Amino acid sequence: MHISSFFKPWRWFRQNRTETVTDDERLARHRRIFKGANDYGYFDWDLSRDCITWSGGYWAFLGYSDKDVKEINVSRRYFEYVHPDDLPGLMITIRKTLREGGPTQVAYRVRKKHGGWVWTEMHADTTRDETGWVYYISGIALDVTKRKQAEQALLLSEARHARIIKSSNDGFWEWSAEQSGFSFSNRCWELLGYTEKDDVVTQGVDRLQAWRKRMHPEDGKMFDAAIDRHIKTKEPFDVEYRIRHRDGSWCWIRGRGHMAFDEKGAPMRMSGTNMSITKLKEAEEHVLAAKEQAEAANRAKSDFLSSMSHELRTPLNAILGFSHILESDLKLSSEQRNNVVEIAKAGRYLLTLIGDVLDLAKIEAGRMDMSMEPVDPSQLLSECLSYVQPRADESSIQMKLAMQAVTHQRVSADRIRLKQVFLNLLSNAVKYNKPFGKVNVECVFTDQGRMRVEIHDTGRGIPKDKLDEVFQPFCRLGAEQTEIEGSGVGLVITRQLVVQMGGDIGFYNRDEGGCCFWLELPLMSELPSVTEPVPTPSVESLQLLDCGSKQVLYIEDNEANQRLIEKLFERYQGISVEIACDAFKGVFAARVSQPDLIIMDINLPGMNGYEAIEILRADTLTRNIPIIALSANAMSHDRTKGLEAGFDEYLTKPLDVGQLMAALNRLWRKPSAQQRIAVAEEVTA
């Protein structure tokens, strides 16, 4: 049914009835209106009779019956239903209304019949007689509980925000498109040393311009760009900038804010905070300065150890070199030979110690380079086991490698460094084992996609009071009281290498005796099946091939090393050695005699080895002569630098005779440049 048809009978009734409205009809109309007002109350207070007449559903809404309302009609009793805290204010309002007249309004709480309170707002006016006395106060009572609750919630929220703002110690600012300007809280200026009475705060209306002028020029551009990005791309506005303090110094502010946009996407309002981070920045500068000092100290320590390594390797070159020559001398007695073996053994141990200390220094200084690649640990463990086996045989220690479950799997690691890790752990398992003991190596997969290698031994284990010192440098866990040699840095280096390769390492004492060191490395894809590698012969077993008559020029300023090379080549017929004590004489001798090989030190007086080889490679008479560097500079970057400079081989002191023989065999088996030119001319002819 259309709504217009609903009103047709009433429209006809209105058109045909008499327009005269009697007083009874008006009274009935008002009664209907009052009856329909469920939560409104209409009152008429007759002060002369001390009676309040109520209409509407107000009191029924509060839970009171008609009988209760009759009692409430007595004005004296009405005030018993008002909240005690609100009664004084209500009485003040009533007296003011009686004295000054209306209209007036007042809000207070009224008790509900079954407990609780309802906020009521009275709107009233007065009726006076000819003499001005009020004899009626009439009006309406409204339920404003929800509004009051909202107001109280708002007050609580504002109070809470005020407490947060006060405790945060931050300044607040806001920009409004409607007001076309910025507003800053006083705290913003207090961060710069100003008060609200300072001219910088009170001058003009554009507070942003006053703030912006004090920004550091470089940071001001960054500040503007950050706001622009925030508006255009909604990127979070969070910037740190310098601003001029009242005392002239620069202080640091962290500004954060958020822009609100209208339905068309235009900026409407932006609010934010300013936080003082000057002390934080100062702390950061102190930390960075301390970090730089620590790094400089580490670099200085590393440089010092590198220099010490060079100085120690030079005399070790003579010790180990002459020991090698004496070991091959058949004229020595057995006692003399044993003495030489002990000298060589001590020299090699000292060389190992130098290498360990240098490795530790490089790790601490962050200079340990890693070349990560897929590595087959089963193959690498097999190689390391063959190196350790001779020492295990000396003590009748049985070694077992269980790799069937992980054969041909690979891990992500640096091959050389992982080999160093395996060798150190296997050597310790043998060195600290007991005679007729066992060393078992097992490999398994973990649930985290890693390969776990466990090395079990049957030694004495780690003392309980030393468990926390296992990975401490220069701590030998009580072994310093035994005849077992060691520096106490091997496990430290091992742990650092494993960590740098993305792995983990640990240990535990075995219940049946001994201990187990384990390490885990990230597992990679499966390798194709390969045959077992054929062990390569030790370079020390290599002999110099018969290459005919050769002339060697040795450029070295140390007399002991000069005599060593001379003695070394005396054992080979057809090889003559010429000595030059500095680079200038060496370059001249090379141009004059044009030797078949030049062996040259790097740290030479006057002109160093790099300057000398640059001259030799630029000269047509010497550019094709093979040149071997023999230096005490033994760091990895030294070798790289030497090969890039043009050296054919880079050997380090102390000299490994086997490595030198292998280098000579490689170089002298290659045809020289002159031979290649002669062959080319013959072919052309």
VOGU-3710 file (C-alpha; in Angstrom, 3 decimals, decimal comma):
1> mhissffkpw> 0,000/0,000/0,000  1,409/3,417/-0,928  1,881/5,762/2,021  -0,415/8,380/0,437  -3,387/5,985/0,542  -2,796/5,512/4,280  -3,587/9,167/4,933  -6,660/9,448/2,667  -9,264/8,832/5,470  -7,506/11,351/7,720
11> rwfrqnrtet> -7,359/13,891/4,867  -11,137/13,543/4,295  -11,787/13,817/8,028  -9,718/17,008/8,215  -11,488/18,586/5,262  -14,985/17,892/6,605  -14,628/18,454/10,368  -15,217/21,689/12,238  -12,016/23,641/12,810  -13,088/24,740/16,274
21> vtdderlarh> -10,790/23,139/18,924  -12,089/23,055/22,480  -9,992/23,257/25,639  -10,736/19,609/26,361  -9,394/18,635/22,971  -6,203/20,622/23,557  -5,780/18,951/26,961  -6,315/15,522/25,415  -3,755/16,367/22,720  -1,143/17,348/25,307
31> rrifkgandy> -1,841/14,199/27,293  -1,263/12,086/24,191  2,007/13,883/23,535  3,184/13,397/27,135  2,170/9,738/27,051  4,224/9,144/23,901  7,385/10,638/25,430  8,846/7,412/26,846  12,116/8,817/28,257  11,086/12,446/28,553
41> gyfdwdlsrd> 9,502/14,044/31,565  7,422/17,193/31,589  7,090/18,855/34,914  5,197/21,755/36,404  6,372/22,805/39,859  3,799/24,714/41,817  5,853/26,454/44,464  2,821/27,700/46,382  1,566/24,153/46,950  5,049/22,577/47,080
51> citwsggywa> 3,953/20,075/44,437  5,572/18,885/41,197  3,262/17,496/38,550  4,935/15,044/36,144  3,821/13,927/32,702  5,374/11,613/30,121  7,217/8,330/30,550  10,293/9,691/32,330  9,714/8,092/35,736  8,416/4,864/34,226
61> flgysdkdvk> 11,670/4,789/32,230  13,532/4,945/35,566  11,516/1,983/36,882  9,041/3,822/39,124  5,302/3,110/39,309  2,445/5,642/39,387  2,271/5,170/43,140  5,964/6,096/43,439  5,415/9,171/41,311  2,763/10,468/43,718
71> einvsrryfe> 5,425/10,591/46,432  7,943/12,149/44,066  5,413/14,881/43,292  6,160/16,345/46,711  9,089/18,628/45,965  10,770/18,031/49,287  10,911/14,310/48,571  12,078/14,791/44,979  15,497/16,006/46,098  16,035/12,694/47,910
81> yvhpddlpgl> 16,378/11,061/44,451  19,173/13,416/43,350  22,805/12,234/43,616  24,321/13,758/46,788  27,321/15,108/44,861  25,045/16,901/42,382  22,496/18,282/44,901  24,474/21,416/45,877  24,847/22,456/42,265  21,134/21,849/41,602
91> mitirktlre> 20,128/23,992/44,570  22,379/26,841/43,416  20,749/26,725/39,987  17,240/26,772/41,498  18,054/29,805/43,679  19,518/31,629/40,724  16,417/30,850/38,677  14,122/32,152/41,422  16,199/35,303/41,724  16,939/36,079/38,099
101> ggptqvayrv> 14,311/34,136/36,194  14,643/31,757/33,291  15,125/30,109/30,992  17,752/27,880/32,559  19,174/24,403/32,339  21,053/22,106/34,677  22,348/18,510/34,531  22,493/16,129/37,481  22,070/12,448/38,314  18,793/10,880/39,410
111> rkkhggwvwt> 18,553/7,525/41,168  16,876/4,639/39,348  14,488/2,512/41,386  16,482/-0,693/41,057  19,913/0,858/41,421  22,158/2,983/39,334  22,005/6,579/38,222  20,731/8,371/35,134  22,027/11,713/33,994  19,118/14,140/33,637
121> emhadttrde> 19,189/17,534/32,012  16,447/19,968/33,017  15,322/22,777/30,709  13,015/25,120/32,613  11,455/28,558/32,695  9,533/30,501/35,321  6,075/32,031/35,598  5,754/35,135/37,776  2,810/37,121/39,148  2,298/40,861/38,950
131> tgwvyyisgi> 4,613/41,426/41,904  7,469/39,400/40,368  7,208/36,381/42,603  7,767/33,048/40,925  4,900/30,694/41,477  5,575/28,137/38,709  8,757/26,514/37,317  7,938/24,402/34,302  10,026/22,506/31,810  11,272/19,200/30,436
141> aldvtkrkqa> 13,614/16,516/31,804  15,881/14,741/29,302  17,968/11,555/29,673  21,513/12,630/28,734  23,369/9,635/30,219  24,947/8,562/26,916  26,104/12,084/26,215  27,603/12,400/29,694  29,331/9,052/29,342  30,798/10,187/26,033
151> eqalllsear> 31,910/13,448/27,619  33,530/11,601/30,513  35,231/9,170/28,138  36,512/12,141/26,158  37,799/13,802/29,320  39,520/10,588/30,382  41,031/10,212/26,943  42,236/13,803/26,938  43,665/13,375/30,428  45,383/10,172/29,366
161> hariikssnd> 46,834/11,845/26,283  47,939/14,782/28,417  49,759/12,402/30,769  51,371/10,600/27,836  52,440/13,879/26,263  53,829/15,111/29,561  55,742/11,884/30,200  57,029/11,545/26,627  58,891/14,861/26,822  58,152/15,358/23,102
171> gfwewsaeqs> 56,867/18,412/21,308  53,730/18,268/19,155  52,843/20,133/15,993  49,987/20,189/13,503  49,306/21,614/10,070  45,778/22,275/8,843  44,719/23,147/5,313  41,674/24,985/6,697  43,764/27,218/8,950  46,625/27,429/6,414
181> gfsfsnrcwe> 49,392/27,241/8,994  51,339/25,309/11,592  50,789/25,194/15,315  53,569/24,148/17,683  53,324/23,111/21,296  55,505/25,046/23,739  57,527/21,885/24,264  58,815/22,087/20,668  60,507/25,392/21,468  61,661/24,207/24,864
191> llgytekddv> 63,665/21,518/23,057  65,631/24,388/21,485  66,108/26,239/24,785  63,283/28,788/24,342  60,234/29,580/26,470  56,773/30,623/25,367  57,637/34,244/26,228  60,571/34,372/23,796  60,127/36,498/20,714  60,964/33,579/18,451
201> vtqgvdrlqa> 57,776/31,884/19,638  55,462/34,884/19,703  56,539/36,717/16,559  54,196/36,485/13,589  51,808/33,648/12,809  54,011/31,465/10,598  55,702/29,283/13,191  56,920/26,844/10,515  59,053/29,530/8,878  60,615/30,403/12,235
211> wrkrmhpedg> 61,344/26,703/12,840  62,550/26,036/9,303  65,076/28,913/9,396  66,889/27,264/12,285  67,422/23,949/10,479  70,844/22,973/9,190  70,931/23,858/5,446  71,714/20,297/4,353  69,135/18,736/6,643  66,495/21,287/5,660
221> kmfdaaidrh> 66,560/20,034/2,072  66,240/16,468/3,307  63,321/17,525/5,551  61,458/19,096/2,616  62,078/16,063/0,410  60,760/13,717/3,133  57,495/15,687/3,417  57,159/15,705/-0,362  57,594/11,904/-0,519  55,135/11,436/2,323
231> iktkepfdve> 52,470/13,431/0,479  53,070/11,935/-2,966  53,888/8,296/-2,176  52,537/7,891/1,396  56,091/7,033/2,509  56,334/7,256/6,334  57,548/10,660/7,500  60,367/9,939/9,932  63,432/12,170/9,691  66,393/13,140/11,839
241> yrirhrdgsw> 67,797/16,615/11,379  69,971/19,246/13,028  68,525/22,527/14,230  70,097/25,550/15,871  69,769/25,694/19,666  69,296/28,977/21,500  72,912/28,802/22,688  74,126/28,548/19,074  74,983/24,840/19,071  73,406/22,233/16,823
251> cwirgrghma> 70,945/19,865/18,438  69,324/16,812/16,890  65,546/16,389/16,417  63,667/13,346/15,242  60,458/14,437/13,516  57,635/12,011/12,816  54,207/12,729/11,417  51,239/11,531/9,395  49,173/13,324/6,748  45,392/12,940/6,501
261> fdekgapmrm> 43,806/13,357/3,074  40,262/14,218/2,011  38,093/12,067/-0,250  39,717/13,658/-3,317  43,217/12,798/-2,116  44,197/16,370/-1,260  46,238/16,976/1,928  43,923/18,028/4,731  45,778/17,785/8,057  49,175/16,613/9,252
271> sgtnmsitkl> 50,086/15,952/12,879  53,391/14,897/14,339  55,938/14,965/17,123  59,429/16,330/17,680  61,788/14,282/19,850  65,160/15,461/21,099  67,803/12,859/20,173  70,892/14,977/20,794  72,152/12,774/23,622  71,453/9,666/21,558
281> keaeehvlaa> 73,480/11,072/18,665  76,310/11,976/21,013  76,248/8,432/22,384  76,315/7,060/18,815  79,324/9,236/18,019  81,110/7,950/21,116  80,309/4,360/20,150  81,491/4,908/16,573  84,660/6,588/17,822  85,277/3,697/20,211
291> keqaeaanra> 84,589/1,234/17,395  87,035/3,021/15,102  89,631/3,043/17,864  89,114/-0,678/18,467  89,352/-1,400/14,737  92,483/0,740/14,504  93,953/-1,148/17,459  93,113/-4,460/15,790  94,663/-3,275/12,542  97,751/-2,103/14,405
301> ksdflssmsh> 97,965/-5,456/16,171  97,528/-7,295/12,891  100,164/-5,112/11,221  102,500/-5,680/14,147  102,014/-9,438/13,988  102,480/-9,359/10,235  105,734/-7,479/10,723  106,806/-9,904/13,448  105,928/-12,797/11,163  108,243/-11,347/8,544
311> elrtplnail> 111,051/-10,886/11,042  110,630/-14,418/12,447  110,333/-16,105/9,078  113,664/-14,726/7,890  115,817/-16,552/10,512  113,502/-19,578/10,303  114,323/-19,746/6,622  117,985/-20,354/7,506  117,142/-22,756/10,377  114,830/-25,001/8,352
321> gfshilesdl> 116,812/-24,620/5,138  120,153/-25,692/6,602  118,352/-28,424/8,598  117,051/-29,804/5,312  120,540/-29,777/3,849  122,007/-31,506/6,909  119,256/-34,152/6,908  120,339/-35,211/3,431  124,026/-35,319/4,398  125,024/-38,989/4,522
331> klsseqrnnv> 128,204/-38,204/6,453  126,330/-37,345/9,661  126,303/-39,830/12,501  122,987/-41,101/13,840  123,302/-38,855/16,889  123,993/-35,834/14,729  121,096/-36,769/12,466  118,783/-36,980/15,477  119,950/-33,555/16,595  119,151/-32,118/13,187
341> veiakagryl> 115,702/-33,752/13,262  114,995/-32,072/16,610  116,119/-28,702/15,223  113,877/-29,105/12,188  110,973/-30,272/14,366  111,264/-27,224/16,647  111,514/-24,928/13,632  108,377/-26,373/12,034  106,511/-26,066/15,324  107,558/-22,417/15,605
351> ltligdvldl> 106,372/-21,873/12,022  102,984/-23,423/12,858  102,708/-21,194/15,922  103,411/-18,111/13,802  100,708/-19,160/11,348  98,161/-19,739/14,139  98,782/-16,346/15,728  98,500/-14,622/12,352  95,238/-16,417/11,593  93,844/-15,339/14,958
361> akieagrmdm> 94,906/-11,747/14,313  93,294/-11,755/10,878  90,040/-13,108/12,299  89,926/-10,509/15,067  90,690/-7,714/12,597  88,025/-8,945/10,174  90,572/-9,676/7,446  89,962/-13,408/7,087  88,756/-13,764/3,512  86,303/-16,543/2,692
371> smepvdpsql> 85,695/-18,070/-0,736  82,402/-19,918/-0,340  81,768/-22,799/-2,735  80,156/-26,271/-2,781  82,505/-28,656/-0,944  82,291/-32,441/-0,577  83,123/-33,006/3,126  83,478/-36,784/2,722  86,295/-36,319/0,215  87,911/-33,598/2,317
381> lseclsyvqp> 87,753/-35,716/5,494  89,355/-38,628/3,657  92,259/-36,386/2,608  92,691/-34,999/6,133  92,578/-38,506/7,593  95,505/-39,545/5,401  97,556/-36,614/6,747  96,824/-37,478/10,392  97,157/-41,263/10,033  100,993/-41,421/10,409
391> radessiqmk> 100,834/-39,734/13,814  97,934/-41,993/14,846  99,991/-45,036/13,879  102,779/-43,912/16,214  100,398/-44,377/19,192  98,499/-47,338/17,674  95,307/-45,256/17,507  92,580/-46,721/15,325  90,833/-44,231/13,046  87,438/-44,897/11,480
401> lamqavthqr> 85,472/-42,748/9,037  81,708/-43,428/8,646  80,505/-41,367/5,675  78,218/-43,771/3,808  75,041/-41,847/4,631  76,343/-38,550/3,257  78,623/-39,628/0,437  78,663/-37,182/-2,473  76,732/-34,521/-0,564  78,186/-31,046/-0,415
411> vsadrirlkq> 78,105/-28,149/1,995  78,611/-24,417/1,528  82,113/-23,646/2,803  85,587/-22,340/2,014  87,459/-25,481/0,969  90,856/-24,415/2,319  89,455/-23,186/5,635  87,233/-26,244/6,094  90,254/-28,445/5,509  92,056/-26,430/8,199
421> vflnllsnav> 89,129/-27,048/10,578  89,077/-30,818/9,936  92,846/-31,110/10,287  92,841/-29,263/13,601  89,997/-31,324/15,095  91,448/-34,638/13,865  94,944/-33,704/15,058  93,597/-32,848/18,529  91,647/-36,120/18,639  94,893/-37,996/18,023
431> kynkpfgkvn> 97,204/-35,752/20,061  95,068/-35,834/23,229  94,084/-39,505/22,882  95,542/-42,433/24,768  97,727/-45,204/23,271  95,670/-47,879/21,489  92,710/-45,491/21,529  90,131/-44,801/18,842  88,978/-41,861/16,735  85,578/-42,229/15,049
441> vecvftdqgr> 84,250/-39,684/12,545  80,508/-39,753/11,852  78,350/-37,586/9,574  74,569/-37,211/9,719  71,862/-34,850/8,473  69,926/-32,541/10,795  66,291/-31,478/10,589  67,428/-27,917/9,845  68,974/-28,880/6,493  72,549/-29,101/7,740
451> mrveihdtgr> 75,300/-31,681/7,791  76,660/-32,566/11,224  80,205/-33,943/11,531  81,104/-35,555/14,869  84,676/-36,490/15,848  84,782/-38,877/18,838  87,961/-39,742/20,726  88,771/-41,975/23,699  91,096/-39,541/25,476  90,750/-38,041/28,918
461> gipkdkldev> 88,043/-35,510/27,922  87,717/-31,889/29,001  88,081/-31,178/32,760  84,823/-29,914/34,262  86,464/-26,779/35,608  87,789/-25,976/32,108  84,590/-26,371/30,080  84,059/-22,608/29,779  87,638/-22,072/28,562  87,630/-24,424/25,553
471> fqpfcrlgae> 87,284/-21,646/22,983  89,410/-19,073/24,836  92,687/-18,032/23,147  95,991/-19,301/24,569  94,201/-21,622/26,997  95,430/-25,227/26,848  92,958/-26,649/29,400  95,698/-28,006/31,645  97,711/-29,615/28,832  100,514/-27,136/29,478
481> qteiegsgvg> 101,463/-29,445/32,374  102,084/-32,307/29,934  104,600/-32,999/27,177  101,946/-32,371/24,496  102,864/-29,395/22,330  100,320/-26,727/21,457  99,676/-22,982/21,339  96,127/-22,879/22,697  94,732/-20,953/19,723  93,777/-23,803/17,374
491> lvitrqlvvq> 90,239/-24,263/18,709  89,664/-20,513/18,786  90,583/-20,258/15,111  88,508/-23,345/14,309  85,422/-21,901/15,956  85,777/-18,539/14,216  86,261/-20,189/10,823  83,164/-22,347/11,261  81,067/-19,354/12,341  82,270/-17,260/9,378
501> mggdigfynr> 81,230/-20,089/7,064  77,684/-19,909/8,466  78,027/-22,975/10,683  78,134/-23,857/14,350  80,527/-25,848/16,523  80,453/-27,367/19,991  81,632/-30,274/22,128  80,620/-32,584/24,954  82,325/-35,166/27,163  81,368/-38,738/26,328
511> deggccfwle> 79,974/-40,952/29,083  82,322/-43,777/28,089  85,362/-41,496/28,192  86,909/-38,971/25,906  85,009/-36,190/24,203  83,232/-35,351/20,960  83,705/-32,194/18,941  80,939/-31,540/16,415  80,294/-28,961/13,747  77,303/-28,208/11,514
521> lplmselpsv> 77,383/-26,571/8,079  74,620/-25,578/5,616  73,815/-28,471/3,303  73,675/-28,009/-0,467  72,546/-30,208/-3,380  73,846/-33,704/-4,118  77,078/-34,165/-6,042  77,439/-36,604/-8,940  79,183/-39,847/-8,107  82,959/-39,576/-8,316
531> tepvptpsve> 85,820/-41,959/-7,847  88,054/-41,765/-4,833  90,831/-39,185/-5,370  94,302/-40,490/-5,897  96,599/-39,127/-3,152  99,149/-36,740/-4,579  102,750/-37,222/-3,561  104,189/-34,775/-1,072  106,070/-31,893/-2,666  109,012/-32,727/-0,437
541> slqlldcgsk> 109,501/-35,989/-2,343  109,841/-34,186/-5,684  113,321/-34,055/-7,205  114,724/-31,514/-9,612  114,514/-32,792/-13,173  117,620/-32,840/-15,346  117,278/-29,554/-17,201  120,900/-29,138/-18,257  123,174/-26,269/-17,310  121,319/-23,375/-15,678
551> qvlyiednea> 122,352/-20,071/-14,192  120,392/-18,703/-11,186  120,535/-15,107/-9,980  119,561/-14,739/-6,316  118,784/-11,169/-5,144  118,835/-11,196/-1,316  120,361/-8,931/1,357  120,465/-11,536/4,160  123,809/-13,368/4,173  122,452/-16,516/5,862
561> nqrlieklfe> 119,789/-16,887/3,192  122,396/-16,277/0,485  124,560/-19,135/1,811  121,461/-21,362/2,084  120,612/-21,041/-1,615  124,241/-21,573/-2,581  124,469/-24,729/-0,462  121,132/-25,959/-1,760  122,089/-25,725/-5,444  125,537/-27,242/-4,825
571> ryqgisveia> 123,769/-30,612/-4,744  122,681/-30,210/-8,377  125,257/-30,435/-11,125  125,162/-27,843/-13,859  123,459/-25,130/-11,776  125,472/-22,050/-10,884  124,308/-19,316/-8,507  125,110/-15,617/-8,673  124,344/-13,463/-5,625  123,246/-9,793/-5,666
581> cdafkgvfaa> 122,827/-8,110/-2,270  120,380/-5,402/-3,429  117,932/-4,712/-6,243  120,122/-2,221/-8,127  122,957/-4,751/-8,437  120,441/-7,458/-9,225  118,900/-5,562/-12,148  122,382/-4,795/-13,505  123,474/-8,439/-13,152  120,293/-9,624/-14,886
591> rvsqpdliim> 120,935/-7,352/-17,889  124,582/-8,431/-18,135  124,405/-12,210/-17,553  120,739/-12,818/-18,556  120,309/-15,835/-16,204  117,887/-18,722/-16,700  116,096/-17,879/-13,446  115,897/-15,040/-10,923  114,976/-15,645/-7,285  114,289/-12,342/-5,548
601> dinlpgmngy> 113,328/-11,133/-2,097  110,648/-8,417/-1,765  111,913/-6,361/1,187  115,220/-5,167/-0,230  117,216/-2,058/0,749  116,861/0,932/-1,545  114,679/-0,510/-4,290  112,130/-3,178/-3,273  111,227/-6,276/-5,243  108,099/-4,778/-6,841
611> eaieilradt> 110,053/-1,842/-8,232  112,770/-4,183/-9,485  110,411/-6,533/-11,312  108,715/-3,566/-12,979  112,094/-2,576/-14,449  112,958/-6,156/-15,412  109,629/-6,737/-17,152  109,944/-3,473/-19,066  113,443/-4,291/-20,387  113,596/-6,330/-23,620
621> ltrnipiial> 116,726/-8,103/-22,342  115,111/-9,391/-19,130  111,354/-9,368/-19,657  111,142/-13,098/-20,463  113,357/-14,400/-17,634  111,356/-16,486/-15,117  111,316/-14,726/-11,730  110,390/-16,343/-8,410  109,570/-14,241/-5,366  110,958/-15,662/-2,119
631> sanamshdrt> 109,688/-13,437/0,674  108,848/-13,469/4,368  105,627/-11,565/3,519  103,373/-14,588/3,865  99,849/-13,106/3,991  97,369/-14,174/1,311  97,147/-10,642/-0,075  100,950/-10,572/-0,352  100,869/-13,603/-2,633  98,087/-12,083/-4,743
641> kgleagfdey> 99,964/-8,808/-5,037  103,157/-10,592/-6,051  101,539/-12,631/-8,826  99,756/-9,535/-10,124  103,080/-7,678/-10,190  104,500/-10,231/-12,634  106,263/-12,894/-10,558  105,950/-16,357/-12,086  105,851/-17,992/-8,637  105,472/-16,616/-5,116
651> ltkpldvgql> 107,160/-18,673/-2,379  107,322/-17,749/1,287  109,979/-18,066/3,943  110,943/-20,310/5,524  111,649/-21,965/2,207  109,978/-25,287/1,483  112,600/-27,032/-0,673  109,993/-29,310/-2,215  107,930/-26,316/-3,335  111,030/-24,698/-4,852
661> maalnrlwrk> 111,911/-27,876/-6,773  108,343/-28,174/-8,041  108,391/-24,530/-9,197  111,725/-25,034/-11,002  110,398/-28,148/-12,749  107,334/-26,214/-13,948  109,290/-23,198/-15,165  112,271/-24,923/-16,772  110,150/-27,486/-18,584  108,416/-24,628/-20,386
671> psaqqriava> 110,244/-23,352/-23,484  111,721/-19,933/-22,978  110,577/-16,962/-25,020  113,791/-17,099/-27,071  113,213/-20,783/-27,819  109,629/-20,082/-28,870  110,804/-17,300/-31,185  113,464/-19,572/-32,708  110,911/-22,342/-33,330  108,520/-19,853/-34,909
681> eevta> 111,292/-18,582/-37,214  112,150/-22,142/-38,292  108,514/-22,909/-39,071  108,185/-19,656/-41,025  111,341/-20,410/-43,004
//
